[in-house]
């Protein structure tokens, strides 16, 4: 699915902003803007289909700003370019997870041996408690 996102070119619809990082960078921390922020407006995307937009808005609702914009930031690397690569990987991973369809749960019954095992353990516990009761 990752290759599909890359071919579609969603990163061209992303807005990137940089700022000074509080992370690694040595003496450059106070001079260079290495933190990268990614802003992606889901509703304004021309590449996504309406069904994809709806699914992303539902699944990523807790991570959205203004109910339609995905905001991510990365500052773990020392350079702006590395942080941009990391944030794009994070972005595509989030999209993949949001678009993944969950398998429907199939209701099953416990096996005959599992039922017997449970009843046997209940019987043993019951007998143990019975012995405690009649001790005096």
Steps between C-alpha positions, in 0.01 A plus 500: 500500500795732569607489136146596401515814715844588360381464140199718566723784620321601816816664631450773238177597678671519839616829645831491683612749764829510683597633840779471752518160657549419865652163411841394372726734311778609732590865451261518203193463723485875560589597142330268251140410439511121503149419631261424214123527527266344244151637439262306274145619434303184430187671368696723260690208345449462126664157493287318757158361408196608704482154660868519601451849642203384706690200638807709587287764673331228709812302589732797563242716681703509823810625315335767287524875545191704405318169425668454160877561520753239603795650690822306564844614616845344516815621672693185588772532231775759477415631153189642344523259205513193726205629702304559179564142387396368842183705509399384151546137606291569811235672285469209255494249785212688663309500171564128456373418848191717455411344165554141615177302514449297817395141455151439633493279807346159447303375798617158616398257770749352745609146415363204691836436667527868605156481663592177679831648620322809639237290678770271644697797640180643650427165663851482649469854638159418642630188675795695643265760647269228628791345692580835661140542614470164674836518674361592846 
